[in-house]
Amino acid sequence: MNTATPPTPRSVTATAPGKINVQLSVGARRPDGYHALTTVFLAVALHDTVTATLAAPGRTAVTVIGTDAQRVPTDATNLAVRAAQLLREHHGTDAGVALHITKRIPVAGGMAGGSADAAATLLACDALWNTRTPPAQLHALASELGSDVPFALLGHAALGQGRGEILADLPVIGPLHWVLAFAHSELATPAVYAEHDRLHALRPTDARPRPQPPADPALLAALKTGDATALGAALVNDLQTAALSLHPALAATLRIGAAAGALGSIVSGSGPTCAFLTTDTRAAQSVARALAASRAVRRVRTVDGPAQGAHLVPPRTRPTSGRT
Ligand code: ATP
């Protein structure tokens, strides 16, 4: 029997999906400044890829190519860099890494692309440095990095509570056929929450958010049975009014998708990406064509969900090009 340890790889690639919040219910602001959320995450087949290559001890470098690459920071604020540093500190190692990110998820688009890069980096560096972090610890590190990072690790569909980091798997029958409309501009998540708070402060006290909103049973049942019509009718995003207030052109985008036959139309997370649920691939293409003709939309993609969470990519199947 061969008991020799396999050679440590010089380079490891991992990929992680973007998400749509099919339910995003925002509760009261907590004493720590975060809002209590009840959200239903759905991972979709739009993935960023991170390749981690061994580098000099203590060093973390990052390069970025692909969609919106020029808008991604390449300093210590990059979420992938923060993920590598956190894992290094957790294990008390000085291992070095050069990260190469291929972006497909729009930047500051409400699809948690930075979180996907952080999740992929945790997995890639863990394999590269052979640090063998148990899944529960990886989850804890992920939630330190950001509210959406644990879901990027998990994928498929999940109920998120707390600030979105307390996850429970949800059964879902797919594929669900989505159309994504990327906007020309970005929306910063903190600005959207601030606008949400401003709009709510104008309401009477009894119409203000509950401490922890409930999950919608009709929406959970629709996911479980793969009933796209019922899911389309149940889509809800409490941040949508704030996103529309900051970015009024999104209202026209939502109308165009609905008029072209979408079963449901929603701003994804804090926006400005809009997501449209359709019956099948043909309907998705028809909605995509209608949206592509709108000047408010920068680019349109059709994607299926649910999608697998962050995972390592075996060397043989790695993409050879950064083009999207
Ligand atoms: P959120 O998860 O806050 O809803 P989002 O999905 O709207 O965010 P992201 O693409 O994750 O948007 O980026 C939010 C901001 O994070 C960007 O404006 C960018 O400056 C910064 N950022 C840091 N690291 C990354 C990364 N690896 N990819 C994209 N953006 C990053």
Residues whose N, C-alpha, C, O or C-beta is under 5 A from the ligand:
A	BS01	ATP	R71 V72 P73 T77 N78 L79 A80 P106 V107 A108 G109 G110 M111 A112 G113 G114 S115 D117 D148 L187 T189 G269 S270 G271
